[in-house]
Amino acid sequence: MNMVKQLSRALGATHTHTTDESDGWHRLLLTTEPGPPPVLDLLLPPAGTPLHRIAVLLPGGGLNVRANFGTAHHGRSLARFLTENGYLVLGITPREDALTPETEQHGPPCAGWGLAAHRRDAETVLTALPQALGLPYELFGHSAGAALALDLAARPTNRAQRVVVLDTTGPYDPQAEPELATRAAELATAMDERLTRGEVLVDPGLKGLFARAGADPTGDSPFPRPDRPGTVFTHLGLLHYALTHTAELPGPANWIYHRGHSSGSYAFGATAADDRFALRHTPLAVWQRVIAELGSGVQPTALLRDLAAVWGGRGEVHRIDWAAIEAPVVWVNTELGRGDHDLGARLIRAGGTPVDYRVLPGYGHGDLLWGVDAEHEVWATLL
């Protein structure tokens, strides 16, 4: 508890207990200008566990710390696993998680929440860590949070000892992957046009999919089944298809997935009621707990614009200085999620920094956080 108070004082933050104190989590609210603040969630190691460093957790787009890193099979999670191995866990949930229908109507603040704004919020925390807690820190990021971790690591003020990247997209190789690089650059332009029209938020739609599948699993969804004219998915069928075949559904950035958020199968039957589907690594019950932890579940349009700029090499919109990253990098992508695109890893290596880059076969985008076997097949390799 003393560490929580020390960090609260250093950041001028408010210590609240909006999480369950019995599970070891503590929450700090940063003091910011008007609007929802970034939130810090701390998880302390079990009593008697030697504490040797801090894991700074950066969640993916639309997610928060508890959903992204504090949820998994049978109560196990990457956050809990790290504390058992000597880490103090400190997760930074971005401002957009706390948006409500009322605050979402206030466009100008949200319009500025791009990658640079997320980086500045994180730097406020990171600059206070050495003096407040006296421990070195490592950055752990998933998806958009992994891009943020790399952006932070490229800054002159970075003091991270290591960067752990979990399934993110670096720049597409304009020589080997020109079509993907062009598509990403066009997405950055499209998101900028949305901002001009006042569309400051993007809803990935997962919360709605889960809500409809829970309320009316066998009811007709509005989405047609591929190559089966006149038929539509059931709500539960569409949910499974959206998780396992994300790349095939409409959405501004769904095409970046090689297949989907989760590994699994979907077999079409004579009717939608005859469809058969299953998830492989992450049970549906775990996905349901993840979604239940979400706040708004939305992403700022400016953030998606900047991420697309990184993917498409649009340095005038947002640029990561890959050669400036000095902390060793462990970069783990998934075969069915973001896939094998290693230009970012190669650019870091070209600057003289070691990178352990690998791709997990058979895993989807979220499986390496929430899969039944993730602790042994993924997390243990990150220590």
C-alpha positions in Angstrom: 0.0 0.0 0.0 2.9 2.4 0.7 3.9 2.1 -3.0 0.4 3.1 -4.0 0.5 6.2 -1.8 4.0 7.1 -3.0 2.9 7.0 -6.6 -0.3 8.9 -5.8 1.7 11.7 -4.3 4.2 11.8 -7.1 1.5 12.1 -9.7 -0.9 14.3 -7.7 -3.4 11.6 -8.4 -6.5 10.5 -6.5 -6.4 7.0 -5.0 -9.8 5.4 -5.4 -11.1 1.8 -4.8 -13.5 1.4 -7.7 -12.1 -2.0 -8.2 -12.4 -4.9 -5.8 -9.8 -4.4 -3.0 -9.9 -8.1 -2.1 -8.3 -9.0 -5.5 -5.3 -6.8 -5.0 -6.0 -4.1 -7.6 -5.8 -0.4 -6.7 -6.9 2.5 -8.9 -5.5 6.0 -9.3 -7.2 8.8 -11.2 -4.8 11.3 -12.8 -5.6 15.0 -12.4 -6.1 16.5 -15.9 -7.9 19.3 -17.7 -11.7 18.9 -18.1 -12.7 15.6 -19.5 -12.2 12.0 -18.4 -8.7 11.4 -17.1 -6.4 8.5 -17.8 -6.7 5.8 -15.1 -3.9 3.8 -13.5 -4.6 0.3 -12.2 -1.9 -1.2 -9.9 -1.6 -4.8 -8.9 0.9 -5.6 -6.2 2.9 -8.9 -6.0 1.8 -11.5 -3.5 3.2 -11.1 0.0 6.8 -12.4 0.2 7.4 -12.2 -3.5 10.7 -10.4 -4.2 9.9 -7.2 -6.2 12.5 -6.2 -8.8 10.8 -4.1 -11.5 7.6 -2.6 -12.9 5.5 -3.8 -15.8 3.8 -0.9 -17.4 0.8 -2.3 -19.3 -0.7 -0.4 -22.3 -4.0 -1.8 -23.6 -5.2 -2.1 -27.2 -7.7 0.2 -28.9 -11.1 0.2 -27.2 -9.8 -1.9 -24.3 -8.8 -1.1 -20.8 -6.2 -2.6 -18.4 -8.5 -4.9 -16.6 -10.1 -6.3 -19.8 -6.8 -6.6 -21.7 -4.4 -7.8 -19.1 -6.4 -8.8 -16.0 -8.8 -11.3 -17.6 -8.1 -14.9 -18.7 -9.0 -18.6 -18.1 -9.9 -19.7 -14.5 -8.9 -16.4 -13.0 -5.4 -16.5 -14.4 -4.1 -13.4 -16.3 -0.9 -12.0 -17.6 -1.1 -9.2 -15.0 -1.3 -11.8 -12.2 1.4 -13.9 -13.8 3.8 -11.0 -13.9 3.2 -10.1 -10.2 4.1 -13.8 -9.3 7.4 -13.3 -11.1 8.5 -10.2 -9.2 6.8 -7.4 -11.1 4.7 -4.5 -9.8 2.0 -4.2 -12.4 1.0 -0.6 -13.4 -1.5 -0.3 -16.2 -2.5 2.9 -18.0 -6.0 3.0 -19.3 -6.6 5.8 -21.9 -9.1 8.5 -21.5 -11.6 7.2 -24.1 -12.5 4.2 -21.9 -14.4 6.6 -19.5 -16.5 8.3 -22.2 -20.2 8.3 -21.8 -23.0 9.2 -24.3 -22.9 12.7 -22.8 -19.2 13.3 -23.0 -19.0 11.7 -26.4 -21.0 14.7 -27.7 -18.1 17.0 -26.9 -16.1 16.6 -30.0 -13.0 18.9 -29.8 -11.2 17.1 -26.9 -11.7 13.7 -28.4 -10.6 15.0 -31.8 -7.1 15.6 -30.4 -6.7 12.1 -28.9 -4.2 10.7 -31.4 -1.1 8.6 -30.7 0.9 11.7 -29.6 -1.7 12.6 -27.0 -1.7 9.0 -25.7 2.0 9.1 -25.5 2.0 12.4 -23.5 -0.4 10.9 -20.9 1.9 7.8 -20.6 5.0 10.0 -20.3 3.4 11.9 -17.4 3.3 8.6 -15.5 6.7 7.2 -16.7 8.7 10.3 -15.7 7.4 9.9 -12.1 8.2 6.3 -11.7 12.0 6.3 -10.9 11.7 8.8 -8.1 8.4 7.6 -6.8 9.1 3.9 -6.6 12.8 3.5 -7.2 12.4 0.5 -9.6 13.2 0.1 -13.3 10.3 -0.4 -15.6 9.5 -2.4 -18.8 6.7 -1.6 -21.3 4.2 -4.3 -22.2 1.7 -3.3 -25.0 -0.9 -5.1 -26.9 -2.3 -4.1 -30.4 -2.6 -0.2 -30.4 -0.9 -0.3 -26.9 2.1 -2.0 -28.4 2.4 0.7 -31.0 2.3 3.2 -28.2 5.0 1.3 -26.3 7.2 1.5 -29.4 6.5 5.2 -29.8 7.4 5.8 -26.2 10.6 3.7 -26.5 11.7 5.9 -29.4 11.6 9.1 -27.4 14.8 10.7 -25.9 13.2 10.6 -22.4 12.6 6.9 -22.5 14.0 4.9 -19.6 12.4 1.5 -20.2 14.7 -1.4 -19.8 12.7 -3.6 -22.2 9.8 -3.4 -24.6 7.4 -6.3 -25.0 5.2 -6.0 -28.1 2.1 -8.2 -28.4 0.5 -8.6 -31.8 0.8 -5.2 -33.4 1.3 -3.9 -36.9 4.5 -2.0 -37.7 5.0 -0.3 -41.0 4.2 -2.4 -44.1 7.2 -2.9 -46.3 6.6 -0.6 -49.3 8.8 -2.8 -51.5 7.5 -6.2 -50.5 4.0 -5.2 -49.5 3.1 -2.1 -51.7 -0.7 -2.8 -51.7 -0.9 -3.0 -47.9 1.2 0.1 -47.5 -1.0 2.0 -49.9 -4.2 0.8 -48.3 -2.9 1.9 -44.8 -1.9 5.3 -46.2 -5.4 5.7 -47.7 -6.9 4.7 -44.3 -5.0 7.5 -42.6 -6.5 9.9 -45.2 -10.0 8.5 -44.7 -9.8 8.9 -40.9 -8.6 12.5 -41.3 -11.6 13.2 -43.5 -13.9 11.7 -40.8 -12.3 14.1 -38.3 -13.0 17.0 -40.6 -16.7 15.9 -40.7 -16.7 15.9 -36.9 -16.7 12.1 -36.5 -14.3 11.9 -33.5 -14.9 8.3 -32.4 -14.9 4.8 -34.0 -17.0 2.0 -32.5 -15.5 -1.4 -33.2 -18.9 -2.9 -32.4 -17.9 -5.8 -30.1 -19.9 -4.6 -27.2 -23.0 -4.5 -29.3 -22.4 -7.9 -30.8 -22.0 -9.5 -27.4 -25.1 -7.8 -26.1 -27.3 -9.0 -28.9 -25.9 -12.5 -28.8 -26.6 -12.7 -25.1 -30.1 -11.3 -25.3 -31.3 -13.1 -28.4 -28.7 -15.8 -29.6 -31.0 -17.5 -32.1 -32.6 -14.4 -33.5 -31.8 -13.0 -36.9 -29.0 -10.5 -37.2 -28.9 -7.9 -39.9 -25.8 -9.3 -41.5 -26.1 -11.7 -44.6 -24.3 -15.1 -44.6 -21.6 -15.1 -47.3 -22.6 -16.7 -50.6 -26.0 -17.7 -49.2 -28.5 -15.2 -50.8 -31.6 -14.4 -48.7 -30.1 -15.7 -45.4 -28.6 -13.9 -42.4 -26.5 -15.0 -39.4 -28.1 -15.6 -36.0 -26.8 -13.1 -33.4 -24.7 -15.8 -31.8 -23.4 -17.0 -35.2 -22.4 -13.5 -36.3 -20.6 -13.0 -33.0 -18.5 -16.2 -33.6 -17.9 -15.2 -37.2 -16.8 -11.7 -36.2 -14.3 -13.1 -33.7 -12.9 -15.8 -36.0 -13.2 -14.1 -39.4 -12.7 -10.5 -38.5 -11.0 -9.7 -41.7 -14.0 -10.6 -43.8 -16.4 -8.2 -42.1 -16.8 -4.5 -42.9 -14.9 -2.0 -40.7 -12.3 0.6 -41.5 -9.4 -1.5 -40.1 -10.7 -5.1 -40.1 -8.5 -5.9 -43.2 -5.3 -5.7 -41.1 -6.1 -9.0 -39.5 -4.9 -12.1 -41.3 -8.0 -13.8 -40.1 -9.4 -12.7 -36.7 -9.5 -11.7 -33.1 -9.8 -15.3 -32.0 -8.8 -18.7 -33.6 -11.7 -21.0 -34.3 -13.9 -22.6 -36.9 -17.2 -21.8 -38.6 -19.0 -24.3 -40.8 -22.2 -23.2 -42.7 -25.2 -25.4 -42.6 -28.4 -25.5 -44.7 -29.8 -22.7 -42.6 -28.3 -20.3 -40.1 -29.7 -22.5 -37.3 -27.6 -25.3 -38.7 -24.3 -23.4 -38.7 -21.7 -24.9 -36.4 -18.9 -22.9 -34.9 -16.3 -23.0 -32.1 -13.5 -21.1 -30.6 -10.1 -22.8 -30.3 -7.8 -21.1 -27.8 -10.1 -18.6 -25.9 -13.4 -19.9 -24.6 -16.5 -17.7 -25.2 -16.9 -17.3 -21.4 -13.5 -15.6 -21.2 -14.4 -13.3 -24.1 -17.6 -12.4 -22.3 -15.7 -11.5 -19.2 -13.3 -9.3 -21.3 -16.3 -7.4 -22.8 -18.0 -7.1 -19.4 -14.9 -5.2 -18.2 -15.0 -2.6 -21.0 -16.0 1.0 -20.4 -17.0 2.8 -23.6 -15.3 0.3 -25.9 -14.7 3.1 -28.5 -11.5 4.3 -30.2 -10.7 7.9 -31.0 -10.7 8.5 -34.8 -7.4 10.4 -34.4 -5.7 7.4 -32.8 -6.8 5.1 -35.7 -5.6 7.8 -38.2 -2.1 7.9 -36.5 -1.8 4.1 -36.4 -2.7 3.9 -40.1 -0.1 6.5 -40.8 2.5 4.3 -39.0 1.4 1.2 -41.0 1.5 3.1 -44.3 4.6 5.1 -43.8 2.9 8.5 -43.6 5.5 10.2 -41.5 4.0 13.7 -42.0 1.0 12.4 -40.0 2.8 10.4 -37.4 6.2 8.9 -37.3 8.0 6.4 -35.0 11.8 6.8 -35.0 12.6 3.1 -35.2 16.3 3.6 -35.1 16.1 5.6 -31.9 14.7 2.6 -29.9 17.5 1.5 -27.6 15.7 -0.8 -25.2 15.7 -4.5 -26.2 12.5 -5.5 -27.8 10.5 -8.8 -27.6 8.0 -8.7 -30.5 5.4 -11.5 -30.6 2.8 -11.5 -33.3 0.1 -14.0 -34.1 -0.4 -15.9 -37.3 -4.2 -15.3 -37.5 -4.1 -11.8 -36.0 -1.7 -9.2 -37.2 0.5 -11.8 -39.0 4.1 -11.7 -40.1 5.2 -8.2 -41.1 8.6 -7.6 -39.7 9.8 -4.3 -41.2 9.5 -2.5 -37.8 11.7 -5.2 -36.2 14.2 -4.9 -38.9 14.4 -1.1 -38.7 15.0 -1.4 -34.9 17.8 -3.9 -35.5 19.3 -1.6 -38.1 19.7 0.9 -35.3 21.8 -1.5 -33.3 19.1 -2.8 -30.8 18.4 -6.5 -30.4 14.9 -7.7 -31.3 13.4 -11.1 -30.5 10.7 -11.3 -33.2 8.4 -14.3 -33.7 5.0 -15.3 -34.9 2.7 -17.7 -33.0 1.2 -20.3 -35.3 -2.6 -20.9 -34.9 -3.2 -18.0 -32.5 -5.6 -15.1 -33.1 -5.2 -11.5 -32.0 -6.5 -11.9 -28.5 -5.6 -15.5 -27.9 -2.1 -14.7 -26.6 -3.7 -12.7 -23.7 -6.8 -14.8 -23.0 -6.1 -18.3 -24.3 -6.3 -21.4 -22.1 -2.7 -22.3 -22.9 -1.3 -18.8 -23.1 0.5 -18.9 -19.8 2.7 -21.8 -20.9 2.9 -21.1 -24.6 3.2 -17.3 -24.5 3.7 -15.6 -21.1 6.5 -17.8 -19.9 8.5 -16.9 -23.0 8.2 -13.2 -22.1 10.2 -13.3 -18.8 
